[in-house]
Amino acid sequence: MLNKLSHVFFNSSIIIPYILAIGVSSLMSKESIVGLICLLISIILAISQIIFIKYLRNNLQVFKVNVTNVDDEGNNWYIASFLSYFSPFIKNLLRKEIDNYSWILMGIAAILLVLGNKTTNNPILRIVGYNSYKISTEQGKDFTLLSKRNIRKSNDVRKVIRIFEDILMEVEY
């Protein structure tokens, strides 16, 4: 299991698409410096998230888990999340610049999301093909399982790594 800094880094992925949307929206409204900076930041963060996930898959201890229940409701989060990333474009269509008040609110929201104890869903994992599942184990503990496969039955899950207290990732198919 990883430490708090890794948890903060993992959670920072939730803001990457939003930073990308601000960058593209800024470029569309001819704010090229803000747009380029946001694009560069989002690209660097996305690449570092992918490297981080590869590191996890290769370096955390693999173990077998006995799953009693699988629920694919974990995949429903991304629709609402991805829709929220369009807010900079809506602001652009309304011909309003992102004012200082909006920047402050976005900053506070990002800090709360990233530093919170709750692990957020990772949109970068969704983009590279991972699905989220809510699973229950024989010990009665519930987890979020990340897998590239479509899992239908509890015996489909074989070996996992434990990323955080409540998140497992399937590593062998």
Steps between C-alpha positions, in 0.01 A plus 500: 500500500621849423556807715307829524712674234418223252134533594510875428672433167243234404213735589654784299396314185143623548607853404708411193210505251375825654842664457504371141152647439611836642803491270302423186230752594764767566663433163159530332445839664846619393659480847798312364738519797245368752387241245849372426594484868183304583556263207859438603404438864222258404723305261780471759254390770332245270831345397616487862171329601556231237859447618373484860247229412767295318723534805218376725430199280867401501595569862210432737450154646252282310253293700192287444165637608182300556214710366141426600321774305576718196303812413582707191336817634852632548504596131216752528712777653680604185199639309433773757871567544569539131199728455636734767820539299304692236432797730798703366357462149158618618665802658680558169174477303344758731796724415603535860858474612591286794524767768708494818201387710456195276871417521483515881194272512661251258818503708314433825299219340816344354681516835206340682474222241870427491573520873185324620524161669250350258655352188349653188435323173788539263395626153842419353445133586162514329655652189765224481233230530444417867151429631389551861311236695370490854593164649446325832744246641452195722616708796205738446717791382392707200751629246513679170663271244672641193525260207545514124268202463122490513430312820162332537550232766678503833729211401627704201726699734830325565805700603514862608722763653381726777559860401329669795282396793190472281638449146625180338631460146485174308844414367479152350223383276 
